[in-house]
């Protein structure tokens, strides 16, 4: 059985990575053949319109706007680059110290390789070294890609302010070159974000090939929803209304075996043991009940937002964001452009703060798990709060609890990164005036797309905040 579980690494891990790679190859092919049906392609089209709009202005009144927009993009890339190199240093330190290897390869009930019960799959020294090295590579690649993004954004900040009339011979080539530079910066930034996406399944690989494979499937489904936008050429001109666990069971079994082995003659159950057993059973009742209440409330909230958006804060904000986008884009003089960029900068800063806090807390939880200090405190047997420490505190149980907290913070980080992504896109897209969309003759589509981009950024920010909320009960 243990040999079979180890063989899962040779099946599920390559299969999961193949799913991720196949999806991105399909996305690349779709971007090249049908760019107007993907978010990346539509953004590239709008960036070209924006560059021409900035460079054709002879008075240079949009120069500050262009610089402010590029500053927002550089700030977003700088945050991700800093996070990537910090995580790379943390992983390298864990590999060098050998502490993480000790935690993941030890555990109760391990086999000859020393693998813990809660981890299914290969857990030897070589396997763990490969897993940590894969995580390290993901973060280093993310760092290098974001550095390249900063490079191209910095170049664009100067090039876009060179007026077209200064290029006497062939001004069209200047627009093409500046657009290519800006698009390259955006492409590198998108690749850097996707390197973070790849790191999540690789990180879950530490806990076995099954979580890794499931996360690959879930991520591909989520990315398809985020990367494809088919309404760009299909929606009507105007649309005024808003459309509108097993690990715990294993720990309990281990605790029961331990009590049977050390219970004394006649298997007598003392009053203290009876209280301890009942307190442990609370985990099987109160924890699922509490999570069910949280999930049920958010399911009800989602249903209410879809059916009666004007009765929820999220729905009302979405309606007002659409009005704001149309107000900014319909202004022919562009006097609201700097205001829009500053507004997006505030939103990016808010998401950046939450993303930084989330990844810092994730590192702290991972360090506590690796050092074993927290496990020693919570498993010492002292009833700290109302029997909280007297509840299930076995090694496997505490590992599950810390892993749940870690997942909450990592999800919050990824959601806020997505929020930064859409806010950065909106900061540029909202400054493309409606009259610049001459070919399509349906400027309402541009308003719909920019509104959808802004709303997605806000929705991801809200989800990131709620991931913090979920971490509190954990």
Secondary structure by P-SEA (a helix, b strand, c coil): caaaaaaccccaaaaaaaaaaaaaaaaaaaaaccccccaaaaaaaaaaaaaaaaaacccccaaaaaaaaaaaaaaaaaaaaaaaaaaaaaaaaaaaaaaaaaaaacccccccccccccccccccaaaaaaaaaaaaaaaaaaaaaaaaaaaaaaaaacccccccccccccaaaaaaaaaaaaaaaaaaaaaaaaaaaaaaaaaaccccaaaaaaaaaaaaaaaaaacccccccccccccccccccaaaaaaaaaaaaaaaacccccccccaaaaaaaaaaaccccaaaaaaaaaaaaaaaaaaaaaccccccaaaaaaaaaaaaaaaaaacccccaaaaaaaaaaaaaaaaaaaaaaaaaaaaaaaaaaaaaaaaaaaacccccccccccccccaaaaaaaaaaaaaaaaaaaaaaaaaaaaaaaaacccccccccccccccaaaaaaaaaaaaaaaaaaaaaaaaaaaaaaac
